Amino acid sequence: MMAAPVATPGLYLMATTLLVPGTVLLLPCLATAGRDADAIGILIGATALLVVAALIDASTAWRSGARLVGPACMLVGGHCFLGGALLYWPSYAAPRVAALGAGWSVARVGTWVFRAGTTAYLVGSYTSLRVMMPNLGRKRTDGERLGFAGVVSYTVGAVLYFVGGGLSEAGAAA
């Protein structure tokens, strides 16, 4: 089993932290045309960091011969989040809204891409926790504590994205 590098949990935590203002700025009570573009820009930057961290983890796991399920799920999740954020970009989404029809918008497709990424993150987090759990009783290094905090933040974030996406669609349907 490989030891978790300190850089990637730090990138995951930084990116997850950036997802918060990007998401909050999209709330209907705060949304404006200019602020939407800023929020989506923050989300794209955050998701790009997620992809970089996942690439580092997958590369490290590949080179060390470690199991690839967790890093592969994180890589898929990162790419889904980046794709979902790009689908929200106003200059991309606006001209394509009419083409989807049947109540679907590019942003709604983006929401479902985010959900696919969230599912991948939950599976990746679960596999990471399964590796970490047997070692909870011993004293951990700073890198291991940071890694554990990263996995917990991912799990909480994934659950919040599922809830938020459902509430968002319920509000759009009302």
Secondary structure per residue as TSV (DSSP state, phi and psi in degrees):
chain	resnum	aa	ss	phi	psi
A	1	M	-	360.0	136.6
A	2	M	-	-89.0	150.0
A	3	A	-	-79.5	142.0
A	4	A	-	-72.7	128.6
A	5	P	-	-70.2	152.1
A	6	V	S	-75.0	-30.7
A	7	A	H	-63.9	-44.8
A	8	T	H	-70.7	-41.0
A	9	P	H	-61.4	-34.6
A	10	G	H	-63.3	-42.0
A	11	L	H	-64.7	-42.3
A	12	Y	H	-60.6	-44.9
A	13	L	H	-65.5	-41.7
A	14	M	H	-62.9	-45.5
A	15	A	H	-65.6	-42.7
A	16	T	H	-63.0	-38.3
A	17	T	H	-64.3	-38.8
A	18	L	H	-69.6	-25.3
A	19	L	H	-64.4	-28.6
A	20	V	H	-63.2	-57.3
A	21	P	H	-65.5	-33.9
A	22	G	H	-61.2	-39.2
A	23	T	H	-76.3	-43.4
A	24	V	H	-62.7	-38.9
A	25	L	T	-65.6	-15.3
A	26	L	T	-89.5	-5.1
A	27	L	S	-59.4	139.8
A	28	P	T	-54.1	-34.3
A	29	C	T	-70.9	-17.7
A	30	L	T	-112.2	-11.6
A	31	A	-	-71.5	132.5
A	32	T	-	-140.0	165.7
A	33	A	H	-57.9	-47.6
A	34	G	H	-69.9	-37.9
A	35	R	H	-70.3	-33.0
A	36	D	H	-59.1	-46.3
A	37	A	H	-63.3	-39.5
A	38	D	H	-63.3	-44.6
A	39	A	H	-62.2	-44.1
A	40	I	H	-66.0	-37.1
A	41	G	H	-61.2	-41.6
A	42	I	H	-63.3	-44.3
A	43	L	H	-62.2	-40.7
A	44	I	H	-64.8	-43.0
A	45	G	H	-62.6	-43.4
A	46	A	H	-64.2	-44.4
A	47	T	H	-70.3	-30.1
A	48	A	H	-64.1	-39.2
A	49	L	H	-63.3	-38.3
A	50	L	H	-61.1	-41.6
A	51	V	H	-65.8	-43.2
A	52	V	H	-60.2	-46.6
A	53	A	H	-61.4	-43.1
A	54	A	H	-66.4	-37.6
A	55	L	H	-63.3	-41.5
A	56	I	H	-62.6	-46.7
A	57	D	H	-62.4	-45.5
A	58	A	H	-64.1	-40.7
A	59	S	H	-64.5	-43.5
A	60	T	H	-63.4	-43.9
A	61	A	H	-64.0	-41.8
A	62	W	H	-61.5	-47.5
A	63	R	H	-67.1	-31.3
A	64	S	H	-90.3	-7.3
A	65	G	T	79.2	14.0
A	66	A	-	-74.7	167.5
A	67	R	-	-62.9	139.6
A	68	L	-	-101.5	-1.8
A	69	V	H	-60.4	-53.2
A	70	G	H	-60.3	-54.1
A	71	P	H	-61.0	-35.9
A	72	A	H	-66.2	-40.6
A	73	C	H	-64.0	-41.4
A	74	M	H	-64.8	-36.8
A	75	L	H	-66.5	-44.9
A	76	V	H	-61.6	-45.4
A	77	G	H	-59.6	-43.3
A	78	G	H	-62.4	-43.8
A	79	H	H	-66.7	-38.3
A	80	C	H	-63.9	-42.7
A	81	F	H	-64.1	-41.5
A	82	L	H	-63.8	-44.7
A	83	G	H	-62.5	-42.5
A	84	G	H	-62.2	-42.3
A	85	A	H	-64.1	-40.6
A	86	L	H	-64.8	-33.3
A	87	L	H	-68.3	-19.9
A	88	Y	H	-85.4	-14.1
A	89	W	-	-57.8	121.7
A	90	P	H	-55.9	-42.8
A	91	S	H	-70.9	-20.0
A	92	Y	H	-87.4	-44.4
A	93	A	H	-73.6	-41.0
A	94	A	G	-56.4	-48.8
A	95	P	G	-71.5	-11.7
A	96	R	G	-103.8	-0.4
A	97	V	H	-62.6	-46.0
A	98	A	H	-66.0	-28.5
A	99	A	H	-68.6	-23.9
A	100	L	H	-82.0	-41.0
A	101	G	-	61.6	-174.7
A	102	A	T	49.1	38.3
A	103	G	T	79.5	2.4
A	104	W	-	-96.6	141.0
A	105	S	-	-123.2	166.3
A	106	V	H	-62.2	-37.2
A	107	A	H	-64.4	-37.0
A	108	R	H	-66.7	-39.4
A	109	V	H	-60.9	-42.9
A	110	G	H	-58.6	-38.8
A	111	T	H	-61.2	-42.7
A	112	W	H	-69.9	-32.2
A	113	V	H	-66.7	-40.6
A	114	F	H	-59.2	-41.6
A	115	R	H	-63.7	-39.4
A	116	A	H	-62.4	-42.7
A	117	G	H	-63.5	-39.1
A	118	T	H	-62.6	-41.6
A	119	T	H	-62.0	-44.2
A	120	A	H	-61.7	-41.3
A	121	Y	H	-64.0	-39.8
A	122	L	H	-63.5	-42.5
A	123	V	H	-65.1	-44.6
A	124	G	H	-62.2	-41.3
A	125	S	H	-65.6	-41.4
A	126	Y	H	-60.9	-44.8
A	127	T	H	-66.0	-36.2
A	128	S	H	-65.9	-42.6
A	129	L	H	-64.1	-36.4
A	130	R	H	-62.3	-34.5
A	131	V	H	-74.2	-37.7
A	132	M	H	-78.2	-32.2
A	133	M	G	-56.4	-44.2
A	134	P	G	-62.6	-18.4
A	135	N	G	-101.6	10.5
A	136	L	T	-66.1	-28.9
A	137	G	T	-75.2	-20.6
A	138	R	S	-92.0	164.3
A	139	K	-	-70.1	132.0
A	140	R	-	-106.4	154.8
A	141	T	-	-76.9	168.0
A	142	D	H	-59.1	-40.7
A	143	G	H	-62.8	-39.9
A	144	E	H	-68.3	-38.9
A	145	R	H	-65.7	-41.4
A	146	L	H	-64.1	-39.8
A	147	G	H	-63.0	-43.2
A	148	F	H	-63.7	-43.3
A	149	A	H	-61.4	-38.5
A	150	G	H	-63.3	-44.2
A	151	V	H	-64.6	-42.3
A	152	V	H	-64.0	-42.9
A	153	S	H	-64.6	-36.1
A	154	Y	H	-64.7	-42.9
A	155	T	H	-63.9	-47.1
A	156	V	H	-62.8	-45.2
A	157	G	H	-61.2	-40.7
A	158	A	H	-63.9	-43.8
A	159	V	H	-62.8	-42.9
A	160	L	H	-64.0	-36.0
A	161	Y	H	-66.5	-39.6
A	162	F	H	-61.4	-47.8
A	163	V	H	-64.1	-48.1
A	164	G	H	-61.6	-41.2
A	165	G	H	-63.8	-41.5
A	166	G	H	-64.3	-43.9
A	167	L	H	-65.7	-37.1
A	168	S	H	-62.8	-46.3
A	169	E	H	-69.0	-36.0
A	170	A	H	-64.1	-39.6
A	171	G	H	-68.2	-36.3
A	172	A	H	-70.4	-30.0
A	173	A	H	-79.5	-21.9
A	174	A	-	-74.8	360.0
